[in-house]
Amino acid sequence: EDPQAADNLQFVKRALEELKPPPDQQDQQDQQDQKDEQDQQDQQDQQNQQDQQDQQDQQDQQDQQDQQEQQDQQDQQDRQDQQDQQDQQDQQDQQDQQDQQDQQDQQEQQEQQEQQEQQEQQEQQEQQDQQDQQDQQEQQEQQEQQEQQEQQEQQEQKQIPTSSETNPKEGEQPSAPLTAQMTPEQAMQLLESQKDEARPLIFRPAKPPTSSVFKDW
């Protein structure tokens, strides 16, 4: 089957034909040649078997190496997949934490906003209450001033004598001078209200009184 071996065999055959001995020695030479050929054939077969065995060993080694490389690639792919899954899980965890932090920040901002609004409403209510109290105080003061003014006018009206009192008729005794009764508080209020408007009042009756008792206003 090997071309080189076939060529060697033909070369040997031709050499043997050329070196063929005489007829007497032909049998021995043929036997020797057959033995040599058989030895060469055996050696060739052994060589072929050895080559086949070497090829099979190389093939087995190559197959083992291929399997090992495939296993290594598979292991590497598995590790890469695990790393990718871990990275995705870490990213998801970070995203979840960020979302929770954002929600918490929004909640705190909302609470702060509500507290600020409540504080502003409370301050507005307090300002409104103060304004209402001030308005009530002013109304009460105005009412008191109005009452004081009315009391003062009533008091003045009571203190001004009439013409019949200042000029008694003939034969009539002059009436006793009028005296107004005021409480100390009313007197103090009257003095305070008249402090800036105080001025002398000159009373000149049209007719001199006949009695020496008269009230000089």
C-alpha positions as CSV (number, residue, x, y, z in Angstrom):
1,E,0.0,0.0,0.0
2,D,2.9,2.3,0.6
3,P,4.3,3.6,-2.8
4,Q,7.8,4.0,-1.5
5,A,7.8,0.4,-0.2
6,A,6.5,-0.9,-3.6
7,D,9.3,1.0,-5.4
8,N,11.9,-0.5,-3.0
9,L,10.4,-3.9,-3.6
10,Q,10.7,-3.6,-7.4
11,F,14.2,-2.3,-7.1
12,V,15.2,-5.3,-5.0
13,K,13.6,-7.6,-7.5
14,R,15.5,-6.2,-10.4
15,A,18.7,-6.3,-8.4
16,L,18.1,-9.9,-7.6
17,E,17.4,-10.7,-11.2
18,E,20.7,-9.2,-12.2
19,L,22.6,-11.0,-9.5
20,K,20.9,-14.3,-10.1
21,P,23.4,-17.2,-9.4
22,P,23.8,-20.2,-11.4
23,P,21.0,-22.8,-11.5
24,D,22.5,-24.8,-8.8
25,Q,22.4,-22.1,-6.3
26,Q,19.1,-20.7,-7.4
27,D,17.0,-22.5,-4.8
28,Q,19.0,-21.4,-1.9
29,Q,19.1,-17.9,-3.3
30,D,15.4,-17.9,-3.8
31,Q,14.8,-19.1,-0.3
32,Q,17.1,-16.5,1.0
33,D,15.4,-13.8,-1.0
34,Q,12.0,-15.0,0.2
35,K,13.2,-14.8,3.7
36,D,14.6,-11.4,3.2
37,E,11.4,-10.3,1.5
38,Q,9.4,-11.7,4.4
39,D,11.6,-9.9,6.9
40,Q,11.2,-6.7,5.0
41,Q,7.5,-7.2,4.8
42,D,7.3,-7.9,8.6
43,Q,9.4,-4.8,9.2
44,Q,7.2,-2.8,6.9
45,D,4.1,-4.1,8.7
46,Q,5.5,-3.3,12.1
47,Q,6.5,0.1,10.8
48,N,3.0,0.6,9.5
49,Q,1.4,-0.6,12.7
50,Q,3.8,1.7,14.7
51,D,2.8,4.6,12.4
52,Q,-0.9,3.8,12.8
53,Q,-0.4,3.6,16.6
54,D,1.4,6.9,16.6
55,Q,-1.3,8.5,14.5
56,Q,-4.0,7.0,16.8
57,D,-2.1,8.3,19.9
58,Q,-1.7,11.7,18.3
59,Q,-5.4,11.7,17.4
60,D,-6.3,10.7,21.0
61,Q,-4.1,13.4,22.4
62,Q,-5.6,15.9,20.0
63,D,-9.1,14.8,21.1
64,Q,-8.2,15.0,24.7
65,Q,-6.7,18.5,24.1
66,D,-9.8,19.5,22.3
67,Q,-12.0,18.2,25.1
68,Q,-9.9,20.0,27.6
69,E,-10.1,23.2,25.7
70,Q,-13.9,22.8,25.3
71,Q,-14.1,22.2,29.1
72,D,-12.0,25.2,29.8
73,Q,-14.1,27.4,27.5
74,Q,-17.3,26.0,29.1
75,D,-15.9,26.8,32.6
76,Q,-14.8,30.2,31.5
77,Q,-18.3,30.8,30.0
78,D,-19.9,29.6,33.2
79,R,-17.7,31.9,35.3
80,Q,-18.5,34.8,32.9
81,D,-22.2,34.1,33.2
82,Q,-22.0,34.0,37.0
83,Q,-20.1,37.3,37.0
84,D,-22.7,38.8,34.7
85,Q,-25.5,37.6,36.9
86,Q,-23.7,39.0,40.0
87,D,-23.1,42.3,38.3
88,Q,-26.8,42.5,37.3
89,Q,-27.8,41.6,40.8
90,D,-25.5,44.3,42.2
91,Q,-26.9,46.9,39.7
92,Q,-30.4,45.9,40.7
93,D,-29.6,46.2,44.4
94,Q,-28.0,49.6,43.8
95,Q,-31.0,50.8,41.8
96,D,-33.4,49.5,44.5
97,Q,-31.3,51.4,47.2
98,Q,-31.3,54.5,45.0
99,D,-35.1,54.3,44.5
100,Q,-35.6,53.8,48.3
101,Q,-33.4,56.8,49.0
102,D,-35.2,58.9,46.4
103,Q,-38.6,57.9,47.9
104,Q,-37.3,58.7,51.4
105,D,-36.0,62.1,50.2
106,Q,-39.3,62.9,48.6
107,Q,-41.1,61.8,51.7
108,E,-38.9,64.1,53.9
109,Q,-39.4,67.0,51.5
110,Q,-43.1,66.4,51.5
111,E,-43.1,66.4,55.3
112,Q,-41.0,69.5,55.5
113,Q,-43.3,71.2,53.0
114,E,-46.3,70.2,55.1
115,Q,-44.7,71.4,58.3
116,Q,-43.7,74.7,56.6
117,E,-47.3,75.2,55.4
118,Q,-48.7,74.3,58.8
119,Q,-46.2,76.8,60.4
120,E,-47.2,79.5,57.9
121,Q,-50.9,78.8,58.6
122,Q,-50.3,78.9,62.3
123,E,-48.4,82.2,62.0
124,Q,-51.2,83.6,59.8
125,Q,-53.8,82.5,62.3
126,E,-51.8,84.1,65.1
127,Q,-51.4,87.3,63.2
128,Q,-55.2,87.2,62.4
129,D,-55.9,86.6,66.1
130,Q,-53.6,89.4,67.1
131,Q,-55.3,91.7,64.6
132,D,-58.7,90.7,65.8
133,Q,-57.6,91.3,69.4
134,Q,-56.2,94.6,68.4
135,D,-59.4,95.5,66.6
136,Q,-61.5,94.5,69.6
137,Q,-59.2,96.5,71.8
138,E,-59.5,99.5,69.6
139,Q,-63.3,99.1,69.4
140,Q,-63.4,98.7,73.2
141,E,-61.3,101.9,73.6
142,Q,-63.4,103.8,71.2
143,Q,-66.5,102.6,73.0
144,E,-65.0,103.6,76.3
145,Q,-64.1,107.0,74.9
146,Q,-67.5,107.4,73.5
147,E,-69.0,106.5,76.9
148,Q,-66.7,108.9,78.6
149,Q,-67.6,111.6,76.1
150,E,-71.3,111.1,76.7
151,Q,-70.7,111.1,80.5
152,Q,-68.8,114.3,80.2
153,E,-71.5,115.9,78.1
154,Q,-74.1,114.8,80.6
155,Q,-72.0,116.1,83.4
156,E,-71.5,119.4,81.8
157,Q,-75.2,119.7,81.1
158,K,-75.9,119.0,84.7
159,Q,-73.4,121.6,85.9
160,I,-74.6,124.5,83.6
161,P,-77.2,126.5,85.6
162,T,-80.4,127.6,84.0
163,S,-81.6,131.3,83.8
164,S,-84.1,130.7,86.5
165,E,-81.4,129.5,88.8
166,T,-79.0,132.3,88.0
167,N,-81.7,135.1,88.0
168,P,-84.3,134.3,90.7
169,K,-87.6,136.1,90.6
170,E,-88.5,138.9,92.9
171,G,-89.6,137.6,96.3
172,E,-88.1,134.2,95.6
173,Q,-85.0,132.9,97.4
174,P,-82.2,131.8,95.2
175,S,-81.9,128.1,95.1
176,A,-78.9,126.5,96.6
177,P,-76.0,126.1,94.2
178,L,-76.0,122.9,92.3
179,T,-73.3,120.4,93.2
180,A,-72.5,117.5,90.9
181,Q,-71.8,114.2,92.5
182,M,-69.0,112.2,90.6
183,T,-67.0,109.2,91.6
184,P,-63.2,109.6,91.8
185,E,-62.8,107.5,88.7
186,Q,-65.2,109.7,86.7
187,A,-63.4,112.9,88.0
188,M,-60.0,111.5,86.9
189,Q,-61.4,110.6,83.5
190,L,-62.9,114.1,83.1
191,L,-59.7,115.8,84.1
192,E,-57.7,113.6,81.7
193,S,-60.1,114.3,78.8
194,Q,-60.1,118.1,79.5
195,K,-56.4,118.4,80.1
196,D,-55.6,119.6,76.5
197,E,-58.9,121.6,76.1
198,A,-58.8,123.5,79.5
199,R,-59.6,127.2,79.1
200,P,-61.1,129.8,81.5
201,L,-64.9,130.3,81.3
202,I,-66.1,133.8,82.2
203,F,-69.7,134.1,83.3
204,R,-71.3,137.4,83.0
205,P,-75.0,137.4,84.0
206,A,-77.2,139.9,82.1
207,K,-78.7,141.1,85.4
208,P,-76.8,141.5,88.6
209,P,-78.0,139.2,91.2
210,T,-79.8,140.7,94.2
211,S,-78.3,138.2,96.6
212,S,-74.7,138.0,97.5
213,V,-74.6,134.3,97.0
214,F,-73.9,133.4,93.5
215,K,-71.7,130.9,91.6
216,D,-68.9,132.3,89.7
217,W,-68.2,130.0,86.7
